[in-house]
């Protein structure tokens, strides 16, 4: 995680969104920021899903051994 608090990052991102909607140019830095955020969310979701699947398999295995 970054050293900045989450609310500061969100505020910075909101300002970037306002600036990007006011201009007609494509802001490459904004696109890269969004891409990184999406990758972080996907990675987090994949880890959670994998942990849930592994837990389900473990519980099912324990039940079978009883």
PDB file of N, CA, C and O in Angstrom:
ATOM      1  N   UNK A   1       0.839  -1.173   0.000  1.00  0.00           N
ATOM      2  CA  UNK A   1       0.000   0.000   0.000  1.00  0.00           C
ATOM      3  C   UNK A   1       0.884   1.236   0.000  1.00  0.00           C
ATOM      4  O   UNK A   1       2.052   1.185   0.386  1.00  0.00           O
ATOM      5  N   UNK A   2       0.319   2.320  -0.430  1.00  0.00           N
ATOM      6  CA  UNK A   2       1.090   3.551  -0.453  1.00  0.00           C
ATOM      7  C   UNK A   2       1.106   4.189   0.928  1.00  0.00           C
ATOM      8  O   UNK A   2       0.357   3.808   1.827  1.00  0.00           O
ATOM      9  N   UNK A   3       1.991   5.178   1.063  1.00  0.00           N
ATOM     10  CA  UNK A   3       2.136   5.841   2.354  1.00  0.00           C
ATOM     11  C   UNK A   3       1.028   6.852   2.596  1.00  0.00           C
ATOM     12  O   UNK A   3       0.816   7.275   3.732  1.00  0.00           O
ATOM     13  N   UNK A   4       0.318   7.245   1.545  1.00  0.00           N
ATOM     14  CA  UNK A   4      -0.738   8.237   1.694  1.00  0.00           C
ATOM     15  C   UNK A   4      -2.028   7.572   2.162  1.00  0.00           C
ATOM     16  O   UNK A   4      -2.334   6.453   1.751  1.00  0.00           O
ATOM     17  N   UNK A   5      -2.785   8.256   3.018  1.00  0.00           N
ATOM     18  CA  UNK A   5      -4.081   7.719   3.440  1.00  0.00           C
ATOM     19  C   UNK A   5      -5.036   7.583   2.254  1.00  0.00           C
ATOM     20  O   UNK A   5      -4.916   8.289   1.253  1.00  0.00           O
ATOM     21  N   UNK A   6      -5.973   6.669   2.391  1.00  0.00           N
ATOM     22  CA  UNK A   6      -6.892   6.357   1.301  1.00  0.00           C
ATOM     23  C   UNK A   6      -7.729   7.561   0.899  1.00  0.00           C
ATOM     24  O   UNK A   6      -7.956   7.773  -0.292  1.00  0.00           O
ATOM     25  N   UNK A   7      -8.199   8.365   1.870  1.00  0.00           N
ATOM     26  CA  UNK A   7      -9.059   9.492   1.525  1.00  0.00           C
ATOM     27  C   UNK A   7      -8.311  10.540   0.709  1.00  0.00           C
ATOM     28  O   UNK A   7      -8.921  11.224  -0.112  1.00  0.00           O
ATOM     29  N   UNK A   8      -7.008  10.681   0.915  1.00  0.00           N
ATOM     30  CA  UNK A   8      -6.231  11.633   0.115  1.00  0.00           C
ATOM     31  C   UNK A   8      -6.098  11.118  -1.309  1.00  0.00           C
ATOM     32  O   UNK A   8      -6.188  11.888  -2.266  1.00  0.00           O
ATOM     33  N   UNK A   9      -5.884   9.810  -1.448  1.00  0.00           N
ATOM     34  CA  UNK A   9      -5.786   9.228  -2.790  1.00  0.00           C
ATOM     35  C   UNK A   9      -7.105   9.360  -3.543  1.00  0.00           C
ATOM     36  O   UNK A   9      -7.122   9.659  -4.737  1.00  0.00           O
ATOM     37  N   UNK A  10      -8.213   9.135  -2.832  1.00  0.00           N
ATOM     38  CA  UNK A  10      -9.522   9.260  -3.475  1.00  0.00           C
ATOM     39  C   UNK A  10      -9.780  10.702  -3.893  1.00  0.00           C
ATOM     40  O   UNK A  10     -10.307  10.952  -4.977  1.00  0.00           O
ATOM     41  N   UNK A  11      -9.414  11.645  -3.043  1.00  0.00           N
ATOM     42  CA  UNK A  11      -9.601  13.056  -3.365  1.00  0.00           C
ATOM     43  C   UNK A  11      -8.758  13.427  -4.586  1.00  0.00           C
ATOM     44  O   UNK A  11      -9.224  14.141  -5.474  1.00  0.00           O
ATOM     45  N   UNK A  12      -7.526  12.943  -4.624  1.00  0.00           N
ATOM     46  CA  UNK A  12      -6.646  13.209  -5.760  1.00  0.00           C
ATOM     47  C   UNK A  12      -7.233  12.612  -7.027  1.00  0.00           C
ATOM     48  O   UNK A  12      -7.225  13.242  -8.084  1.00  0.00           O
ATOM     49  N   UNK A  13      -7.747  11.382  -6.913  1.00  0.00           N
ATOM     50  CA  UNK A  13      -8.346  10.737  -8.078  1.00  0.00           C
ATOM     51  C   UNK A  13      -9.590  11.498  -8.542  1.00  0.00           C
ATOM     52  O   UNK A  13      -9.808  11.642  -9.745  1.00  0.00           O
ATOM     53  N   UNK A  14     -10.412  11.990  -7.599  1.00  0.00           N
ATOM     54  CA  UNK A  14     -11.604  12.764  -7.962  1.00  0.00           C
ATOM     55  C   UNK A  14     -11.227  14.046  -8.685  1.00  0.00           C
ATOM     56  O   UNK A  14     -11.887  14.439  -9.647  1.00  0.00           O
ATOM     57  N   UNK A  15     -10.166  14.699  -8.225  1.00  0.00           N
ATOM     58  CA  UNK A  15      -9.705  15.920  -8.891  1.00  0.00           C
ATOM     59  C   UNK A  15      -9.221  15.585 -10.292  1.00  0.00           C
ATOM     60  O   UNK A  15      -9.469  16.339 -11.234  1.00  0.00           O
ATOM     61  N   UNK A  16      -8.533  14.460 -10.434  1.00  0.00           N
ATOM     62  CA  UNK A  16      -8.069  14.045 -11.748  1.00  0.00           C
ATOM     63  C   UNK A  16      -9.240  13.760 -12.676  1.00  0.00           C
ATOM     64  O   UNK A  16      -9.181  14.070 -13.866  1.00  0.00           O
ATOM     65  N   UNK A  17     -10.313  13.165 -12.135  1.00  0.00           N
ATOM     66  CA  UNK A  17     -11.493  12.892 -12.958  1.00  0.00           C
ATOM     67  C   UNK A  17     -12.135  14.190 -13.434  1.00  0.00           C
ATOM     68  O   UNK A  17     -12.543  14.294 -14.590  1.00  0.00           O
ATOM     69  N   UNK A  18     -12.226  15.176 -12.551  1.00  0.00           N
ATOM     70  CA  UNK A  18     -12.805  16.464 -12.927  1.00  0.00           C
ATOM     71  C   UNK A  18     -11.958  17.117 -14.002  1.00  0.00           C
ATOM     72  O   UNK A  18     -12.489  17.633 -14.986  1.00  0.00           O
ATOM     73  N   UNK A  19     -10.649  17.098 -13.823  1.00  0.00           N
ATOM     74  CA  UNK A  19      -9.754  17.685 -14.808  1.00  0.00           C
ATOM     75  C   UNK A  19      -9.837  16.959 -16.140  1.00  0.00           C
ATOM     76  O   UNK A  19      -9.786  17.591 -17.195  1.00  0.00           O
ATOM     77  N   UNK A  20      -9.965  15.638 -16.103  1.00  0.00           N
ATOM     78  CA  UNK A  20     -10.011  14.888 -17.350  1.00  0.00           C
ATOM     79  C   UNK A  20     -11.342  15.076 -18.080  1.00  0.00           C
ATOM     80  O   UNK A  20     -11.379  14.999 -19.308  1.00  0.00           O
ATOM     81  N   UNK A  21     -12.432  15.320 -17.353  1.00  0.00           N
ATOM     82  CA  UNK A  21     -13.708  15.529 -18.019  1.00  0.00           C
ATOM     83  C   UNK A  21     -13.795  16.926 -18.617  1.00  0.00           C
ATOM     84  O   UNK A  21     -14.523  17.137 -19.588  1.00  0.00           O
ATOM     85  N   UNK A  22     -13.063  17.886 -18.052  1.00  0.00           N
ATOM     86  CA  UNK A  22     -13.092  19.237 -18.578  1.00  0.00           C
ATOM     87  C   UNK A  22     -12.266  19.379 -19.842  1.00  0.00           C
ATOM     88  O   UNK A  22     -12.576  20.230 -20.677  1.00  0.00           O
ATOM     89  N   UNK A  23     -11.232  18.581 -20.011  1.00  0.00           N
ATOM     90  CA  UNK A  23     -10.395  18.691 -21.193  1.00  0.00           C
ATOM     91  C   UNK A  23     -10.796  17.633 -22.205  1.00  0.00           C
ATOM     92  O   UNK A  23     -11.347  16.592 -21.847  1.00  0.00           O
ATOM     93  N   UNK A  24     -10.516  17.906 -23.463  1.00  0.00           N
ATOM     94  CA  UNK A  24     -10.858  16.976 -24.537  1.00  0.00           C
ATOM     95  C   UNK A  24      -9.718  16.007 -24.819  1.00  0.00           C
ATOM     96  O   UNK A  24      -9.894  15.059 -25.584  1.00  0.00           O
ATOM     97  N   UNK A  25      -8.558  16.225 -24.219  1.00  0.00           N
ATOM     98  CA  UNK A  25      -7.407  15.360 -24.444  1.00  0.00           C
ATOM     99  C   UNK A  25      -7.489  14.138 -23.532  1.00  0.00           C
ATOM    100  O   UNK A  25      -8.094  14.173 -22.460  1.00  0.00           O
ATOM    101  N   UNK A  26      -6.867  13.071 -23.987  1.00  0.00           N
ATOM    102  CA  UNK A  26      -6.802  11.860 -23.186  1.00  0.00           C
ATOM    103  C   UNK A  26      -5.583  11.965 -22.280  1.00  0.00           C
ATOM    104  O   UNK A  26      -4.470  12.210 -22.745  1.00  0.00           O
ATOM    105  N   UNK A  27      -5.803  11.779 -20.993  1.00  0.00           N
ATOM    106  CA  UNK A  27      -4.714  11.845 -20.029  1.00  0.00           C
ATOM    107  C   UNK A  27      -4.179  10.437 -19.825  1.00  0.00           C
ATOM    108  O   UNK A  27      -4.842   9.594 -19.220  1.00  0.00           O
ATOM    109  N   UNK A  28      -2.981  10.187 -20.330  1.00  0.00           N
ATOM    110  CA  UNK A  28      -2.388   8.861 -20.253  1.00  0.00           C
ATOM    111  C   UNK A  28      -2.132   8.453 -18.812  1.00  0.00           C
ATOM    112  O   UNK A  28      -2.318   7.288 -18.461  1.00  0.00           O
ATOM    113  N   UNK A  29      -1.714   9.380 -17.980  1.00  0.00           N
ATOM    114  CA  UNK A  29      -1.468   9.068 -16.573  1.00  0.00           C
ATOM    115  C   UNK A  29      -2.745   8.628 -15.879  1.00  0.00           C
ATOM    116  O   UNK A  29      -2.717   7.721 -15.048  1.00  0.00           O
ATOM    117  N   UNK A  30      -3.857   9.258 -16.210  1.00  0.00           N
ATOM    118  CA  UNK A  30      -5.143   8.872 -15.626  1.00  0.00           C
ATOM    119  C   UNK A  30      -5.528   7.460 -16.068  1.00  0.00           C
ATOM    120  O   UNK A  30      -6.021   6.668 -15.265  1.00  0.00           O
ATOM    121  N   UNK A  31      -5.302   7.152 -17.330  1.00  0.00           N
ATOM    122  CA  UNK A  31      -5.614   5.815 -17.837  1.00  0.00           C
ATOM    123  C   UNK A  31      -4.737   4.759 -17.160  1.00  0.00           C
ATOM    124  O   UNK A  31      -5.217   3.683 -16.805  1.00  0.00           O
ATOM    125  N   UNK A  32      -3.463   5.070 -16.984  1.00  0.00           N
ATOM    126  CA  UNK A  32      -2.568   4.135 -16.315  1.00  0.00           C
ATOM    127  C   UNK A  32      -2.959   3.950 -14.856  1.00  0.00           C
ATOM    128  O   UNK A  32      -2.886   2.841 -14.327  1.00  0.00           O
ATOM    129  N   UNK A  33      -3.373   5.032 -14.203  1.00  0.00           N
ATOM    130  CA  UNK A  33      -3.831   4.955 -12.807  1.00  0.00           C
ATOM    131  C   UNK A  33      -5.057   4.055 -12.708  1.00  0.00           C
ATOM    132  O   UNK A  33      -5.140   3.212 -11.815  1.00  0.00           O
ATOM    133  N   UNK A  34      -5.994   4.228 -13.610  1.00  0.00           N
ATOM    134  CA  UNK A  34      -7.198   3.393 -13.601  1.00  0.00           C
ATOM    135  C   UNK A  34      -6.850   1.931 -13.847  1.00  0.00           C
ATOM    136  O   UNK A  34      -7.416   1.037 -13.217  1.00  0.00           O
ATOM    137  N   UNK A  35      -5.911   1.690 -14.773  1.00  0.00           N
ATOM    138  CA  UNK A  35      -5.491   0.329 -15.080  1.00  0.00           C
ATOM    139  C   UNK A  35      -4.870  -0.332 -13.854  1.00  0.00           C
ATOM    140  O   UNK A  35      -5.172  -1.486 -13.550  1.00  0.00           O
ATOM    141  N   UNK A  36      -4.006   0.392 -13.152  1.00  0.00           N
ATOM    142  CA  UNK A  36      -3.384  -0.151 -11.944  1.00  0.00           C
ATOM    143  C   UNK A  36      -4.419  -0.435 -10.871  1.00  0.00           C
ATOM    144  O   UNK A  36      -4.348  -1.465 -10.202  1.00  0.00           O
ATOM    145  N   UNK A  37      -5.375   0.460 -10.698  1.00  0.00           N
ATOM    146  CA  UNK A  37      -6.428   0.254  -9.698  1.00  0.00           C
ATOM    147  C   UNK A  37      -7.271  -0.966 -10.041  1.00  0.00           C
ATOM    148  O   UNK A  37      -7.618  -1.749  -9.156  1.00  0.00           O
ATOM    149  N   UNK A  38      -7.604  -1.134 -11.322  1.00  0.00           N
ATOM    150  CA  UNK A  38      -8.385  -2.300 -11.745  1.00  0.00           C
ATOM    151  C   UNK A  38      -7.610  -3.597 -11.503  1.00  0.00           C
ATOM    152  O   UNK A  38      -8.181  -4.600 -11.076  1.00  0.00           O
ATOM    153  N   UNK A  39      -6.316  -3.566 -11.779  1.00  0.00           N
ATOM    154  CA  UNK A  39      -5.500  -4.758 -11.549  1.00  0.00           C
ATOM    155  C   UNK A  39      -5.436  -5.099 -10.064  1.00  0.00           C
ATOM    156  O   UNK A  39      -5.484  -6.272  -9.691  1.00  0.00           O
ATOM    157  N   UNK A  40      -5.329  -4.075  -9.214  1.00  0.00           N
ATOM    158  CA  UNK A  40      -5.305  -4.310  -7.770  1.00  0.00           C
ATOM    159  C   UNK A  40      -6.613  -4.939  -7.309  1.00  0.00           C
ATOM    160  O   UNK A  40      -6.613  -5.879  -6.514  1.00  0.00           O
ATOM    161  N   UNK A  41      -7.735  -4.411  -7.817  1.00  0.00           N
ATOM    162  CA  UNK A  41      -9.043  -4.952  -7.438  1.00  0.00           C
ATOM    163  C   UNK A  41      -9.192  -6.392  -7.916  1.00  0.00           C
ATOM    164  O   UNK A  41      -9.687  -7.246  -7.180  1.00  0.00           O
ATOM    165  N   UNK A  42      -8.760  -6.664  -9.160  1.00  0.00           N
ATOM    166  CA  UNK A  42      -8.850  -8.020  -9.695  1.00  0.00           C
ATOM    167  C   UNK A  42      -7.996  -8.993  -8.888  1.00  0.00           C
ATOM    168  O   UNK A  42      -8.424 -10.109  -8.592  1.00  0.00           O
ATOM    169  N   UNK A  43      -6.792  -8.565  -8.536  1.00  0.00           N
ATOM    170  CA  UNK A  43      -5.903  -9.424  -7.770  1.00  0.00           C
ATOM    171  C   UNK A  43      -6.499  -9.724  -6.395  1.00  0.00           C
ATOM    172  O   UNK A  43      -6.444 -10.859  -5.922  1.00  0.00           O
ATOM    173  N   UNK A  44      -7.066  -8.705  -5.761  1.00  0.00           N
ATOM    174  CA  UNK A  44      -7.690  -8.890  -4.445  1.00  0.00           C
ATOM    175  C   UNK A  44      -8.873  -9.854  -4.549  1.00  0.00           C
ATOM    176  O   UNK A  44      -9.028 -10.745  -3.714  1.00  0.00           O
ATOM    177  N   UNK A  45      -9.702  -9.674  -5.571  1.00  0.00           N
ATOM    178  CA  UNK A  45     -10.855 -10.549  -5.757  1.00  0.00           C
ATOM    179  C   UNK A  45     -10.417 -11.989  -6.028  1.00  0.00           C
ATOM    180  O   UNK A  45     -11.041 -12.929  -5.537  1.00  0.00           O
ATOM    181  N   UNK A  46      -9.349 -12.165  -6.807  1.00  0.00           N
ATOM    182  CA  UNK A  46      -8.851 -13.503  -7.098  1.00  0.00           C
ATOM    183  C   UNK A  46      -8.328 -14.182  -5.841  1.00  0.00           C
ATOM    184  O   UNK A  46      -8.541 -15.378  -5.647  1.00  0.00           O
ATOM    185  N   UNK A  47      -7.651 -13.435  -4.994  1.00  0.00           N
ATOM    186  CA  UNK A  47      -7.132 -14.001  -3.755  1.00  0.00           C
ATOM    187  C   UNK A  47      -8.283 -14.422  -2.845  1.00  0.00           C
ATOM    188  O   UNK A  47      -8.249 -15.500  -2.251  1.00  0.00           O
ATOM    189  N   UNK A  48      -9.298 -13.571  -2.739  1.00  0.00           N
ATOM    190  CA  UNK A  48     -10.459 -13.887  -1.895  1.00  0.00           C
ATOM    191  C   UNK A  48     -11.184 -15.119  -2.429  1.00  0.00           C
ATOM    192  O   UNK A  48     -11.565 -16.001  -1.658  1.00  0.00           O
ATOM    193  N   UNK A  49     -11.374 -15.181  -3.733  1.00  0.00           N
ATOM    194  CA  UNK A  49     -12.060 -16.321  -4.342  1.00  0.00           C
ATOM    195  C   UNK A  49     -11.255 -17.601  -4.156  1.00  0.00           C
ATOM    196  O   UNK A  49     -11.824 -18.654  -3.869  1.00  0.00           O
ATOM    197  N   UNK A  50      -9.948 -17.519  -4.315  1.00  0.00           N
ATOM    198  CA  UNK A  50      -9.092 -18.695  -4.131  1.00  0.00           C
ATOM    199  C   UNK A  50      -9.134 -19.174  -2.686  1.00  0.00           C
ATOM    200  O   UNK A  50      -9.208 -20.376  -2.429  1.00  0.00           O
ATOM    201  N   UNK A  51      -9.090 -18.251  -1.756  1.00  0.00           N
ATOM    202  CA  UNK A  51      -9.156 -18.627  -0.339  1.00  0.00           C
ATOM    203  C   UNK A  51     -10.500 -19.278  -0.015  1.00  0.00           C
ATOM    204  O   UNK A  51     -10.550 -20.250   0.739  1.00  0.00           O
ATOM    205  N   UNK A  52     -11.577 -18.756  -0.573  1.00  0.00           N
ATOM    206  CA  UNK A  52     -12.900 -19.340  -0.331  1.00  0.00           C
ATOM    207  C   UNK A  52     -12.982 -20.748  -0.919  1.00  0.00           C
ATOM    208  O   UNK A  52     -13.525 -21.657  -0.290  1.00  0.00           O
ATOM    209  N   UNK A  53     -12.446 -20.925  -2.121  1.00  0.00           N
ATOM    210  CA  UNK A  53     -12.475 -22.249  -2.750  1.00  0.00           C
ATOM    211  C   UNK A  53     -11.623 -23.242  -1.966  1.00  0.00           C
ATOM    212  O   UNK A  53     -12.029 -24.386  -1.759  1.00  0.00           O
ATOM    213  N   UNK A  54     -10.446 -22.807  -1.532  1.00  0.00           N
ATOM    214  CA  UNK A  54      -9.575 -23.676  -0.752  1.00  0.00           C
ATOM    215  C   UNK A  54     -10.223 -24.053   0.582  1.00  0.00           C
ATOM    216  O   UNK A  54     -10.112 -25.194   1.031  1.00  0.00           O
ATOM    217  N   UNK A  55     -10.892 -23.100   1.206  1.00  0.00           N
ATOM    218  CA  UNK A  55     -11.593 -23.374   2.459  1.00  0.00           C
ATOM    219  C   UNK A  55     -12.721 -24.377   2.249  1.00  0.00           C
ATOM    220  O   UNK A  55     -12.925 -25.272   3.070  1.00  0.00           O
ATOM    221  N   UNK A  56     -13.443 -24.227   1.162  1.00  0.00           N
ATOM    222  CA  UNK A  56     -14.541 -25.148   0.868  1.00  0.00           C
ATOM    223  C   UNK A  56     -14.015 -26.563   0.641  1.00  0.00           C
ATOM    224  O   UNK A  56     -14.615 -27.532   1.107  1.00  0.00           O
ATOM    225  N   UNK A  57     -12.907 -26.680  -0.066  1.00  0.00           N
ATOM    226  CA  UNK A  57     -12.312 -27.997  -0.307  1.00  0.00           C
ATOM    227  C   UNK A  57     -11.822 -28.609   1.004  1.00  0.00           C
ATOM    228  O   UNK A  57     -11.984 -29.808   1.234  1.00  0.00           O
ATOM    229  N   UNK A  58     -11.226 -27.786   1.857  1.00  0.00           N
ATOM    230  CA  UNK A  58     -10.737 -28.275   3.147  1.00  0.00           C
ATOM    231  C   UNK A  58     -11.892 -28.753   4.025  1.00  0.00           C
ATOM    232  O   UNK A  58     -11.803 -29.816   4.638  1.00  0.00           O
ATOM    233  N   UNK A  59     -12.951 -27.992   4.090  1.00  0.00           N
ATOM    234  CA  UNK A  59     -14.121 -28.376   4.892  1.00  0.00           C
ATOM    235  C   UNK A  59     -14.740 -29.649   4.335  1.00  0.00           C
ATOM    236  O   UNK A  59     -15.114 -30.541   5.096  1.00  0.00           O
ATOM    237  N   UNK A  60     -14.851 -29.740   3.021  1.00  0.00           N
ATOM    238  CA  UNK A  60     -15.409 -30.922   2.398  1.00  0.00           C
ATOM    239  C   UNK A  60     -14.530 -32.146   2.696  1.00  0.00           C
ATOM    240  O   UNK A  60     -15.051 -33.230   2.955  1.00  0.00           O
ATOM    241  N   UNK A  61     -13.217 -31.979   2.661  1.00  0.00           N
ATOM    242  CA  UNK A  61     -12.306 -33.081   2.982  1.00  0.00           C
ATOM    243  C   UNK A  61     -12.433 -33.511   4.423  1.00  0.00           C
ATOM    244  O   UNK A  61     -12.404 -34.706   4.715  1.00  0.00           O
ATOM    245  N   UNK A  62     -12.574 -32.560   5.331  1.00  0.00           N
ATOM    246  CA  UNK A  62     -12.740 -32.894   6.753  1.00  0.00           C
ATOM    247  C   UNK A  62     -14.037 -33.652   6.986  1.00  0.00           C
ATOM    248  O   UNK A  62     -14.089 -34.602   7.767  1.00  0.00           O
ATOM    249  N   UNK A  63     -15.080 -33.216   6.297  1.00  0.00           N
ATOM    250  CA  UNK A  63     -16.379 -33.885   6.443  1.00  0.00           C
ATOM    251  C   UNK A  63     -16.286 -35.329   5.929  1.00  0.00           C
ATOM    252  O   UNK A  63     -16.858 -36.242   6.524  1.00  0.00           O
ATOM    253  N   UNK A  64     -15.573 -35.523   4.836  1.00  0.00           N
ATOM    254  CA  UNK A  64     -15.444 -36.872   4.275  1.00  0.00           C
ATOM    255  C   UNK A  64     -14.653 -37.797   5.191  1.00  0.00           C
ATOM    256  O   UNK A  64     -14.906 -39.002   5.221  1.00  0.00           O
ATOM    257  N   UNK A  65     -13.703 -37.250   5.934  1.00  0.00           N
ATOM    258  CA  UNK A  65     -12.888 -38.096   6.801  1.00  0.00           C
ATOM    259  C   UNK A  65     -13.611 -38.500   8.090  1.00  0.00           C
ATOM    260  O   UNK A  65     -13.174 -39.422   8.779  1.00  0.00           O
ATOM    261  N   UNK A  66     -14.687 -37.835   8.412  1.00  0.00           N
ATOM    262  CA  UNK A  66     -15.416 -38.171   9.656  1.00  0.00           C
ATOM    263  C   UNK A  66     -16.258 -39.404   9.503  1.00  0.00           C
ATOM    264  O   UNK A  66     -16.927 -39.816  10.450  1.00  0.00           O
TER     265      UNK A  66
END
